[in-house]
């Protein structure tokens, strides 16, 4: 195995991409997951996934209702 991860996808994310990233994030710090990867690299990957998921959520956040100002 290598110390490198697959590149992160570009925005906007598909449902499958989001699901895959959420799963990877959930197991990233499990003791046996990619033991050969240094902790700092795992932490950087976790942070990058978090930022990507947050940006994707922000892109998909509905704007204000145009009728709400009436």
N, CA, C and O atoms as a MOPAC input file, in Angstrom:
PM7 MOZYME 1SCF
protein

 N      0.83800 1    -1.18700 1     0.00000 1
 C      0.00000 1     0.00000 1     0.00000 1
 C      0.87700 1     1.24300 1     0.00000 1
 O      2.03200 1     1.21800 1     0.42400 1
 N      0.30600 1     2.30000 1    -0.47600 1
 C      1.03000 1     3.55500 1    -0.55000 1
 C      0.50800 1     4.53100 1     0.50100 1
 O     -0.58700 1     4.35700 1     1.03500 1
 N      1.30000 1     5.55200 1     0.78900 1
 C      0.88900 1     6.56800 1     1.75800 1
 C     -0.04400 1     7.59700 1     1.14600 1
 O     -0.53100 1     8.48400 1     1.84700 1
 N     -0.30100 1     7.49300 1    -0.14900 1
 C     -1.12400 1     8.48500 1    -0.82300 1
 C     -2.58200 1     8.05300 1    -0.87200 1
 O     -2.90900 1     6.86800 1    -0.92400 1
 N     -3.43200 1     9.05000 1    -0.85200 1
 C     -4.86900 1     8.82900 1    -0.98400 1
 C     -5.28400 1     9.20400 1    -2.39700 1
 O     -4.56300 1     9.91000 1    -3.10300 1
 N     -6.43100 1     8.73400 1    -2.79300 1
 C     -6.98900 1     9.13900 1    -4.08900 1
 C     -7.31000 1    10.62700 1    -4.02700 1
 O     -7.66600 1    11.14000 1    -2.96600 1
 N     -7.18600 1    11.32200 1    -5.15000 1
 C     -7.52200 1    12.75200 1    -5.13800 1
 C     -8.98000 1    12.96900 1    -4.75600 1
 O     -9.84400 1    12.14400 1    -5.05000 1
 N     -9.23600 1    14.08700 1    -4.10000 1
 C    -10.60500 1    14.42200 1    -3.74000 1
 C    -11.35600 1    14.88600 1    -4.98000 1
 O    -10.77000 1    15.53100 1    -5.85000 1
 N    -12.64100 1    14.56900 1    -5.07300 1
 C    -13.42600 1    14.97900 1    -6.24600 1
 C    -13.66100 1    16.49400 1    -6.25500 1
 O    -13.49000 1    17.17800 1    -5.24700 1
 N    -14.05000 1    16.97600 1    -7.40500 1
 C    -14.38100 1    18.39200 1    -7.56300 1
 C    -15.84500 1    18.63200 1    -7.18700 1
 O    -16.67800 1    17.72800 1    -7.25400 1
 N    -16.12600 1    19.85200 1    -6.79700 1
 C    -17.50100 1    20.23800 1    -6.51200 1
 C    -18.25300 1    20.46300 1    -7.80500 1
 O    -17.62200 1    20.82300 1    -8.79900 1
 N    -19.52200 1    20.27800 1    -7.85400 1
 C    -20.40100 1    19.73800 1    -6.82000 1
 C    -20.26900 1    18.22300 1    -6.73700 1
 O    -19.98100 1    17.55000 1    -7.72600 1
 N    -20.48600 1    17.71000 1    -5.54300 1
 C    -20.38300 1    16.27300 1    -5.30300 1
 C    -21.68200 1    15.57200 1    -5.67800 1
 O    -22.77100 1    16.13000 1    -5.53900 1
 N    -21.54700 1    14.35500 1    -6.15000 1
 C    -22.72200 1    13.52000 1    -6.35300 1
 C    -23.06800 1    12.87300 1    -5.01200 1
 O    -22.27400 1    12.91800 1    -4.07200 1
 N    -24.22600 1    12.28800 1    -4.93300 1
 C    -24.61900 1    11.59400 1    -3.70900 1
 C    -23.61800 1    10.49300 1    -3.37900 1
 O    -23.22800 1    10.33300 1    -2.22200 1
 N    -23.20000 1     9.73000 1    -4.39300 1
 C    -22.25800 1     8.62800 1    -4.17800 1
 C    -20.89800 1     9.13800 1    -3.69400 1
 O    -20.28600 1     8.52800 1    -2.81700 1
 N    -20.42900 1    10.24200 1    -4.25500 1
 C    -19.15000 1    10.80800 1    -3.81600 1
 C    -19.24100 1    11.27500 1    -2.36900 1
 O    -18.33600 1    11.02500 1    -1.57300 1
 N    -20.33200 1    11.95200 1    -2.03200 1
 C    -20.52200 1    12.43400 1    -0.66500 1
 C    -20.56700 1    11.26500 1     0.31600 1
 O    -19.95000 1    11.30800 1     1.38000 1
 N    -21.30000 1    10.22800 1    -0.05500 1
 C    -21.41200 1     9.04200 1     0.79800 1
 C    -20.04200 1     8.37900 1     1.00100 1
 O    -19.70200 1     7.98800 1     2.11700 1
 N    -19.26700 1     8.25500 1    -0.06500 1
 C    -17.93700 1     7.64800 1     0.01100 1
 C    -17.00500 1     8.47300 1     0.90700 1
 O    -16.26000 1     7.91100 1     1.71000 1
 N    -17.04500 1     9.79200 1     0.77000 1
 C    -16.19900 1    10.65200 1     1.59800 1
 C    -16.60500 1    10.59600 1     3.06900 1
 O    -15.74900 1    10.57200 1     3.95400 1
 N    -17.90300 1    10.57600 1     3.32300 1
 C    -18.37800 1    10.48900 1     4.70800 1
 C    -17.94100 1     9.16500 1     5.33600 1
 O    -17.57600 1     9.12200 1     6.51100 1
 N    -17.98000 1     8.08600 1     4.55100 1
 C    -17.53500 1     6.79200 1     5.06800 1
 C    -16.03400 1     6.81900 1     5.34200 1
 O    -15.58600 1     6.38800 1     6.40500 1
 N    -15.25800 1     7.32300 1     4.38700 1
 C    -13.80900 1     7.38900 1     4.59300 1
 C    -13.48300 1     8.21200 1     5.83000 1
 O    -12.62100 1     7.83600 1     6.62400 1
 N    -14.16900 1     9.32800 1     5.99100 1
 C    -13.93000 1    10.18400 1     7.14700 1
 C    -14.25800 1     9.45400 1     8.44900 1
 O    -13.57000 1     9.63100 1     9.45400 1
 N    -15.30300 1     8.64100 1     8.42800 1
 C    -15.72000 1     7.94000 1     9.64200 1
 C    -14.72600 1     6.86700 1    10.07400 1
 O    -14.65100 1     6.53200 1    11.25600 1
 N    -13.95900 1     6.32500 1     9.12200 1
 C    -13.01300 1     5.25700 1     9.49200 1
 C    -11.55800 1     5.70800 1     9.47000 1
 O    -10.66200 1     4.90800 1     9.74100 1
 N    -11.31100 1     6.96300 1     9.15600 1
 C     -9.94800 1     7.44000 1     8.96100 1
 C     -9.05100 1     7.23000 1    10.17500 1
 O     -7.86100 1     6.95900 1    10.01300 1
 N     -9.58100 1     7.34700 1    11.36400 1
 C     -8.75200 1     7.22500 1    12.55700 1
 C     -8.88000 1     5.87500 1    13.25400 1
 O     -8.37900 1     5.70000 1    14.36500 1
 N     -9.54500 1     4.92800 1    12.61300 1
 C     -9.59300 1     3.58200 1    13.17800 1
 C     -8.17300 1     3.03300 1    13.20800 1
 O     -7.38400 1     3.28100 1    12.29600 1
 N     -7.85900 1     2.30400 1    14.23900 1
 C     -6.48900 1     1.86800 1    14.46900 1
 C     -5.90000 1     1.06800 1    13.30400 1
 O     -4.71600 1     1.21100 1    12.99800 1
 N     -6.69200 1     0.24700 1    12.66700 1
 C     -6.14600 1    -0.61400 1    11.61800 1
 C     -6.28400 1    -0.03900 1    10.21600 1
 O     -5.80900 1    -0.64700 1     9.25700 1
 N     -6.91800 1     1.11200 1    10.07600 1
 C     -7.11300 1     1.68700 1     8.74300 1
 C     -5.84600 1     2.40000 1     8.28900 1
 O     -5.43600 1     3.39500 1     8.88700 1
 N     -5.24400 1     1.89800 1     7.25300 1
 C     -4.06700 1     2.50800 1     6.64200 1
 C     -2.99400 1     2.81800 1     7.68600 1
 O     -2.53900 1     3.95500 1     7.81400 1
 N     -2.61000 1     1.79900 1     8.41300 1
 C     -1.63200 1     1.96200 1     9.49300 1
 C     -0.32200 1     2.57500 1     9.01900 1
 O      0.36600 1     3.24700 1     9.78700 1
 N      0.02500 1     2.34500 1     7.75100 1
 C      1.29700 1     2.83700 1     7.24300 1
 C      1.29300 1     4.34800 1     7.00100 1
 O      2.34800 1     4.94200 1     6.77600 1
 N      0.12400 1     4.96400 1     7.04500 1
 C      0.01400 1     6.40000 1     6.79900 1
 C      0.22800 1     7.15100 1     8.11200 1
 O     -0.42600 1     6.83800 1     9.10600 1
 N      1.12700 1     8.13100 1     8.13600 1
 C      1.35700 1     8.90100 1     9.36000 1
 C      0.09100 1     9.62200 1     9.84000 1
 O     -0.76100 1    10.01000 1     9.04000 1
 N     -0.00900 1     9.78600 1    11.13600 1
 C     -1.18100 1    10.43300 1    11.74500 1
 C     -1.40500 1    11.82900 1    11.17200 1
 O     -2.54900 1    12.20900 1    10.92500 1
 N     -0.35800 1    12.58800 1    10.95700 1
 C     -0.50600 1    13.95300 1    10.43300 1
 C     -1.13100 1    13.95100 1     9.04200 1
 O     -1.90600 1    14.84700 1     8.70700 1
 N     -0.79800 1    12.95200 1     8.23400 1
 C     -1.37300 1    12.85000 1     6.89400 1
 C     -2.85400 1    12.51300 1     6.99200 1
 O     -3.67100 1    13.05000 1     6.24400 1
 N     -3.19800 1    11.61700 1     7.92300 1
 C     -4.61000 1    11.27700 1     8.12700 1
 C     -5.39000 1    12.50600 1     8.59700 1
 O     -6.51600 1    12.73700 1     8.15300 1
 N     -4.79200 1    13.29500 1     9.49400 1
 C     -5.47100 1    14.49000 1     9.99400 1
 C     -5.67600 1    15.50800 1     8.88300 1
 O     -6.72100 1    16.15500 1     8.81600 1
 N     -4.69100 1    15.65200 1     8.01600 1
 C     -4.81800 1    16.58300 1     6.89100 1
 C     -5.91300 1    16.11000 1     5.93400 1
 O     -6.69000 1    16.91900 1     5.42700 1
 N     -5.97300 1    14.80700 1     5.68800 1
 C     -7.00900 1    14.24700 1     4.81200 1
 C     -8.39300 1    14.46800 1     5.42200 1
 O     -9.32800 1    14.85600 1     4.72100 1
 N     -8.52300 1    14.22200 1     6.72000 1
 C     -9.78600 1    14.42000 1     7.42100 1
 C    -10.23700 1    15.87800 1     7.27700 1
 O    -11.40300 1    16.14500 1     6.98600 1
 N     -9.31100 1    16.81200 1     7.48300 1
 C     -9.63300 1    18.23100 1     7.38300 1
 C    -10.04800 1    18.60100 1     5.96100 1
 O    -10.98800 1    19.37300 1     5.77000 1
 N     -9.35900 1    18.05900 1     4.97000 1
 C     -9.68700 1    18.35200 1     3.57900 1
 C    -11.07500 1    17.81200 1     3.21400 1
 O    -11.84000 1    18.47500 1     2.51400 1
 N    -11.39000 1    16.61500 1     3.69100 1
 C    -12.71900 1    16.04400 1     3.44400 1
 C    -13.78200 1    16.89700 1     4.13200 1
 O    -14.83000 1    17.17300 1     3.54800 1
 N    -13.51800 1    17.31200 1     5.36100 1
 C    -14.48000 1    18.14200 1     6.09500 1
 C    -14.76400 1    19.43200 1     5.34000 1
 O    -15.91900 1    19.83600 1     5.20200 1
 N    -13.71800 1    20.07100 1     4.85800 1
 C    -13.88700 1    21.33000 1     4.13300 1
 C    -14.66000 1    21.11200 1     2.83400 1
 O    -15.53000 1    21.91100 1     2.48700 1
 N    -14.35000 1    20.04800 1     2.12500 1
 C    -15.04200 1    19.74800 1     0.87800 1
 C    -16.52600 1    19.47500 1     1.12500 1
 O    -17.37900 1    19.98000 1     0.39600 1
 N    -16.83200 1    18.68200 1     2.14200 1
 C    -18.23300 1    18.38400 1     2.46000 1
 C    -18.97900 1    19.64700 1     2.89700 1
 O    -20.14500 1    19.83300 1     2.54900 1
 N    -18.31200 1    20.50400 1     3.65200 1
 C    -18.93200 1    21.75400 1     4.08500 1
 C    -19.19500 1    22.67000 1     2.89200 1
 O    -20.27100 1    23.26000 1     2.78300 1
 N    -18.21400 1    22.78900 1     1.99900 1
 C    -18.40200 1    23.60800 1     0.79700 1
 C    -19.54200 1    23.06600 1    -0.05900 1
 O    -20.34400 1    23.83400 1    -0.59000 1
 N    -19.61200 1    21.74700 1    -0.19100 1
 C    -20.68500 1    21.13900 1    -0.96900 1
 C    -22.04400 1    21.41400 1    -0.32000 1
 O    -23.01300 1    21.72800 1    -1.01200 1
 N    -22.11100 1    21.29700 1     0.99000 1
 C    -23.37000 1    21.56600 1     1.69600 1
 C    -23.77200 1    23.02900 1     1.51000 1
 O    -24.95000 1    23.34000 1     1.33200 1
 N    -22.78000 1    23.92100 1     1.55400 1
 C    -23.07700 1    25.34200 1     1.39100 1
 C    -23.60100 1    25.62300 1    -0.02000 1
 O    -24.52300 1    26.42000 1    -0.19500 1
 N    -23.00800 1    24.96500 1    -1.02400 1
 C    -23.46200 1    25.14600 1    -2.40200 1
 C    -24.90600 1    24.67500 1    -2.58200 1
 O    -25.64900 1    25.22800 1    -3.39300 1
 N    -25.29100 1    23.66100 1    -1.83000 1
 C    -26.62500 1    23.08100 1    -1.95900 1
 C    -27.63100 1    23.65500 1    -0.97000 1
 O    -28.78900 1    23.23700 1    -0.94000 1
 N    -27.18700 1    24.61000 1    -0.16200 1
 C    -28.08600 1    25.22600 1     0.81700 1
 C    -29.06100 1    26.12000 1     0.07600 1
 O    -28.64500 1    26.97700 1    -0.70400 1
 N    -30.34700 1    25.93500 1     0.30700 1
 C    -31.31800 1    26.76900 1    -0.40900 1
 C    -31.20700 1    28.22000 1     0.04100 1
 O    -31.01500 1    28.50600 1     1.22200 1
 N    -31.32800 1    29.10500 1    -0.89900 1
 C    -31.29500 1    30.52400 1    -0.59600 1
 C    -32.58200 1    30.95300 1     0.08000 1
 O    -33.47100 1    30.13700 1     0.32300 1
 N    -32.67500 1    32.24800 1     0.38400 1
 C    -33.90900 1    32.72600 1     1.01400 1
 C    -35.09900 1    32.58600 1     0.08400 1
 O    -34.96600 1    32.68300 1    -1.13600 1
 N    -36.22600 1    32.36600 1     0.65600 1
 C    -37.46600 1    32.24000 1    -0.11100 1
 C    -37.84600 1    33.61400 1    -0.64100 1
 O    -38.03300 1    34.54100 1     0.14700 1
 N    -37.96600 1    33.76900 1    -1.95600 1
 C    -38.29800 1    35.09100 1    -2.49900 1
 C    -39.64800 1    35.60700 1    -2.02700 1
 O    -39.87300 1    36.81700 1    -2.03300 1
 N    -40.54300 1    34.73200 1    -1.62200 1
 C    -41.86100 1    35.15900 1    -1.13700 1
 C    -41.84300 1    35.56300 1     0.33200 1
 O    -42.83700 1    36.08900 1     0.83300 1
 N    -40.74100 1    35.33000 1     1.02900 1
 C    -40.71300 1    35.59700 1     2.46900 1
 C    -40.63100 1    37.09500 1     2.78000 1
 O    -40.88400 1    37.49800 1     3.91600 1
 N    -40.28100 1    37.92500 1     1.79100 1
 C    -40.16400 1    39.36000 1     2.04200 1
 C    -41.50500 1    40.08100 1     1.90000 1
 O    -41.59400 1    41.28200 1     2.15600 1
 N    -42.51800 1    39.37300 1     1.50400 1
 C    -43.83700 1    39.99800 1     1.32100 1
 C    -44.59500 1    40.10700 1     2.60300 1
 O    -45.71900 1    40.60900 1     2.61400 1

